[in-house]
Amino acid sequence: MKHRVGLLLLVVILLLFGSVDASAAPAGEWPAYHPDPAAGADFRGPGYYFGLTKIISCWLLFVIWVGTADWISRDVQTVRLRWDYRQWNPIVVGSFFLTLLLFWWIPYFWLGFALLLIGMIAPPTTYILVRNSEVTNDQRVLTPAHLRYVMATWLKPVGVKIDAEARDPHESGPPVKVHARGGADDRENNARLIAARQMPGLRDARQIIADGLAKRSDSILLDYTQQGVGVRYQIDGVWHPREPEERETADPALEALKTLCALKPEDRTSRQEGTFGVEHGGIRYEATLASAGTKTGERVLLQFVDPKVHFTTLDELGIRPKMQEQLLELLGAERGLVILSAIPDGGLRTTIDVVLNKLDRFTREFVAVEEASERHEEVENIPVTTFDKSQGQSPPEVLTKLMRMDPNVIVMRDLVDGDTLSLLCDEINNENRLLITTTRAKESSEAVLRVMSLGVAGEKYAKAVTGALNQRLIRKLCPGCKEAYTPPPQVLQQLGIPPGRIQAFYRPPQQPEEVCEQCGGIGYLGRMALCELLVVGQNTRAVLASGPKLELVRKAARKDGMRTLQEEGILLVAKGVTSLPELMRVLKG
């Protein structure tokens, strides 16, 4: 497209400034220049006349210039120099088009071509020099290290291998790149990154992070004591110890990390929290550092969040097909209150995002209501309306206005009070609307009662609520190293499994001959959602309407056909997806 536009512009320029006397030339030849003495001096000269060499050379330079100018326009908005695109674009465009006019005006080809070449090269060269002087070493372009990196990238697909190390010495060694965060602006962050690179501990900090991420950990805990520094990795929700670090190594590493986060490295007692960026294995993580003094020294927690969504379907979450059908039936109904729940760090945010993306958001009108300071991930075709508690705004005020739009589905993840819940229950019961919300709970029965405890009439609430999903995250056995064993008959009896129904359970290897490459010797690889779904039937609705207690709701839910988390977990154990000890660990949470 750019080339077509460029060709059109070039043709226009040629038509405006060139003239051809076709009748004066033999067929198939370009016309010669024959000025008419009677007409006076002709200042245009032969430079105005077409020539195949001239047109081709101009076209080639123009195509190269279009790509260069486009890169500068995009790059200057990325690196944020002192001069922005409003200064650089006129320089780049103006210089080239001025020399382009001279190219067609001057009657000497090589002189015009040289000027056009300068007009194409000089502005990008100036931009790169200015750019490289204002960015960090790893962001500089057309340096020897950068050119080597580019060549290695281009030649790798065709089988040519070049040992291309990182673009600057600070990226050699551990396969981790770090970025400063927390400064007032990018300039301050760059300054902090440069300062951290001057510290001897940054390489050790990168090594600690690289070791943890290579083992699939999402958090690293550092316990500083006088004797040394204890290190633990959280992998799939479980902490695993590793070899401790020496204070001589770990202290400078922490100083460098705190510098990246715009914290105070010298403060080892106060609670501090900051952020920094991490790149490892082609993934960019948003990292958080939280530190606080302890009786024995200091405790530091590093957490790494991959912003990419890794689950897109209910199958990937691990919800069995029959439960999916029931859940989607609840969420596809015209009216009702559906509650999604989990314990803290139970994967609730991921589940609701997957659920919302699964729903039909095009034939039904969706609206979402959120507090301005507690925004959630946006979902396509679900417009969000916010309210600000600090400004005295309340959810009922926002909801009253939204109801005039007559939405089919309301998404309000955080029900803040009884007035809001009561208003929404009226909308569900009287206007046939569907409400989707979330809460923290250990089981579905508790989730139903937690929402009700905000303060709403029992009969109204019992009529509105239609279902509650509760989940916990459970580790899956590594398919590469799990081993089968025969479960004792008494265990099968306790689990309610008839004799002969199950031939084998599975568990991590007890005495492995070698460390499994897939799971790193842990025996588990990844996690899934262990769910129970309460579909509110007549029994549960009657209990809710009459002043319920948790145990009564549990019994009513069982009568309405709900399978508990334990029953769902036993199913996973019987299928060899997880182990019995892992199920017991999860259910204790």
Long-range contacts (C-beta under 8 A, 24 or more apart in sequence): 2-66, 2-67, 2-70, 3-63, 3-66, 6-59, 6-62, 6-63, 6-66, 7-59, 10-58, 10-59, 10-62, 13-100, 13-101, 13-104, 14-50, 14-55, 14-104, 17-48, 17-101, 17-104, 17-105, 18-48, 18-49, 18-50, 18-104, 19-44, 19-48, 19-49, 20-49, 20-50, 44-105, 44-107, 45-107, 46-107, 47-104, 47-105, 47-106, 47-107, 47-108, 47-109, 47-112, 48-104, 48-105, 48-107, 51-109, 53-109, 54-109, 57-113, 58-100, 58-103, 58-104, 58-116, 61-116, 61-117, 61-120, 62-100, 64-120, 65-96, 65-120, 68-92, 68-120, 68-124, 69-93, 69-96, 72-123, 72-124, 72-127, 75-131, 76-127, 76-131, 79-131, 79-134, 79-135, 79-139, 80-186, 81-130, 81-131, 81-134, 82-134, 83-130, 88-123, 88-127, 91-123, 91-126, 92-123, 92-124, 92-127, 95-119, 95-122, 95-123, 96-120, 96-123, 135-190, 136-190, 136-193, 136-194, 137-167, 137-168, 137-170, 138-166, 138-167, 138-168, 138-170, 138-171, 138-177, 140-167, 143-167, 170-197, 170-202, 173-203, 173-206, 173-207, 174-203, 174-206, 174-207, 174-209, 174-210, 175-210, 175-280, 175-281, 176-206, 176-207, 176-209, 176-210, 176-213, 176-278, 176-279, 176-280, 177-278, 177-279, 177-280, 178-202, 178-205, 178-206, 178-209, 178-260, 178-276, 178-277, 178-278, 178-279, 179-260, 179-276, 179-277, 179-278, 179-279, 180-259, 180-260, 180-261, 180-262, 180-276, 180-277, 181-260, 181-261, 181-262, 181-274, 181-275, 181-276, 181-277, 182-260, 182-261, 182-262, 182-263, 182-274, 182-275, 182-276, 183-262, 188-262, 192-259, 192-260, 192-262, 193-260, 195-259, 196-256, 196-257, 196-259, 196-260, 199-252, 199-255, 199-256, 199-259, 200-252, 201-249, 201-251, 201-252, 201-253, 201-254, 201-255, 201-256, 202-253, 202-256, 204-249, 204-250, 204-252, 204-253, 205-253, 205-254, 205-256, 205-257, 208-245, 208-250, 208-253, 209-278, 209-280, 209-287, 209-302, 209-304, 210-280, 211-242, 212-302, 212-304, 213-278, 213-280, 213-281, 213-285, 213-304, 214-280, 214-281, 215-240, 215-520, 216-520, 217-304, 218-303, 218-304, 218-305, 219-301, 219-302, 219-303, 219-304, 220-301, 220-302, 221-299, 221-300, 221-301, 221-302, 222-250, 222-254, 222-299, 222-300, 222-301, 222-302, 223-294, 223-296, 223-297, 223-299, 224-250, 224-251, 224-254, 224-268, 224-294, 224-296, 224-297, 224-298, 224-299, 224-300, 225-296, 225-297, 226-296, 226-297, 235-522, 236-475, 236-522, 236-524, 236-525, 236-526, 236-527, 237-345, 237-473, 237-475, 237-527, 238-475, 238-524, 240-522, 254-291, 254-298, 254-300, 257-289, 257-302, 258-289, 258-291, 261-289, 263-289, 263-291, 268-293, 268-297, 268-298, 269-293, 269-298, 278-304, 283-308, 309-350, 309-353, 311-350, 311-354, 312-354, 312-357, 313-354, 313-358, 314-354, 314-355, 314-358, 316-354, 317-347, 317-350, 317-351, 317-354, 317-528, 317-529, 318-528, 318-529, 318-530, 318-531, 319-529, 319-531, 320-568, 320-571, 323-531, 323-533, 326-467, 326-533, 326-535, 327-355, 327-467, 327-469, 327-533, 328-358, 330-466, 330-467, 330-535, 331-355, 331-359, 331-434, 331-436, 332-359, 332-360, 333-434, 333-466, 334-408, 334-432, 334-434, 335-428, 335-429, 335-432, 335-433, 335-434, 335-466, 336-428, 336-434, 336-435, 336-464, 336-465, 336-466, 336-467, 337-424, 337-425, 337-428, 337-434, 337-435, 337-437, 337-451, 337-461, 337-464, 337-465, 337-466, 338-434, 338-435, 338-436, 338-437, 338-466, 338-467, 338-468, 338-469, 339-437, 339-438, 339-439, 339-444, 339-447, 339-448, 339-451, 339-465, 339-467, 339-468, 339-469, 340-436, 340-437, 340-438, 340-468, 340-469, 341-438, 341-439, 341-440, 341-441, 341-444, 341-446, 341-447, 341-450, 341-468, 341-469, 341-470, 341-471, 342-440, 342-441, 342-470, 342-471, 342-472, 343-440, 343-441, 343-442, 343-472, 343-589, 344-440, 345-473, 346-471, 346-472, 346-473, 347-471, 347-473, 347-527, 347-529, 348-438, 348-440, 348-471, 349-376, 349-377, 351-469, 351-471, 351-529, 352-413, 352-436, 352-438, 353-377, 353-379, 355-436, 356-382, 356-411, 356-436, 359-409, 364-408, 364-409, 365-405, 365-406, 365-407, 365-408, 365-409, 366-407, 366-408, 366-409, 366-410, 366-411, 367-402, 367-405, 367-407, 367-409, 367-410, 367-411, 368-410, 368-411, 368-412, 368-413, 369-395, 369-398, 369-399, 369-402, 369-410, 369-411, 369-412, 370-412, 370-413, 370-414, 371-414, 371-416, 374-414, 376-413, 382-411, 394-419, 394-420, 395-419, 395-420, 396-420, 396-423, 399-423, 399-424, 399-427, 403-427, 403-431, 406-431, 407-433, 408-433, 408-434, 409-433, 409-434, 409-435, 409-436, 410-434, 410-435, 410-436, 411-436, 411-437, 412-436, 412-437, 413-437, 413-438, 414-438, 415-439, 415-451, 415-454, 417-454, 417-455, 418-454, 418-455, 418-456, 419-455, 420-454, 421-451, 421-454, 421-455, 421-456, 421-461, 422-455, 422-456, 422-457, 422-460, 424-464, 425-456, 425-460, 425-461, 425-463, 425-464, 426-460, 428-464, 429-460, 429-463, 429-464, 435-464, 441-470, 442-470, 442-589, 443-470, 443-532, 443-554, 443-564, 443-565, 444-468, 444-469, 444-470, 444-532, 444-533, 444-534, 444-557, 444-562, 445-534, 445-550, 445-553, 445-554, 445-557, 446-470, 446-550, 447-534, 448-534, 448-536, 448-540, 448-544, 448-553, 449-548, 449-550, 449-553, 452-544, 452-548, 458-544, 458-545, 458-546, 458-547, 458-548, 459-545, 461-544, 461-545, 462-541, 462-542, 462-544, 462-545, 463-541, 463-545, 465-536, 465-541, 465-544, 466-535, 466-536, 467-533, 467-534, 467-535, 467-536, 468-533, 468-534, 468-536, 469-531, 469-532, 469-533, 469-534, 470-531, 470-532, 470-533, 470-534, 470-565, 471-529, 471-530, 471-531, 471-532, 472-529, 472-530, 472-565, 472-586, 472-587, 472-589, 473-527, 473-528, 473-529, 473-530, 473-586, 474-527, 474-528, 474-529, 474-530, 474-569, 474-572, 474-578, 474-582, 474-583, 474-586, 475-524, 475-525, 475-526, 475-527, 475-578, 475-582, 476-524, 476-525, 476-526, 476-527, 476-528, 476-577, 476-578, 477-506, 477-507, 477-508, 477-523, 477-524, 477-525, 477-576, 477-577, 477-578, 477-579, 477-582, 478-508, 478-516, 478-518, 478-519, 478-522, 478-523, 478-524, 478-525, 479-518, 479-525, 480-516, 480-517, 480-518, 480-519, 480-525, 481-508, 481-509, 481-512, 481-516, 481-518, 481-519, 481-523, 482-506, 482-507, 482-508, 482-509, 482-523, 482-576, 482-579, 483-507, 483-508, 483-509, 483-510, 484-576, 487-580, 491-580, 495-570, 495-573, 496-570, 497-570, 497-574, 501-574, 502-574, 504-576, 505-573, 505-574, 505-576, 505-579, 505-580, 506-576, 506-579, 507-579, 507-580, 507-581, 508-579, 524-582, 528-577, 530-565, 530-568, 530-569, 530-572, 530-583, 530-586, 531-565, 531-568, 532-562, 532-563, 532-564, 532-565, 532-567, 532-568, 533-562, 533-563, 534-560, 534-562, 535-560, 535-561, 535-562, 536-560, 537-561
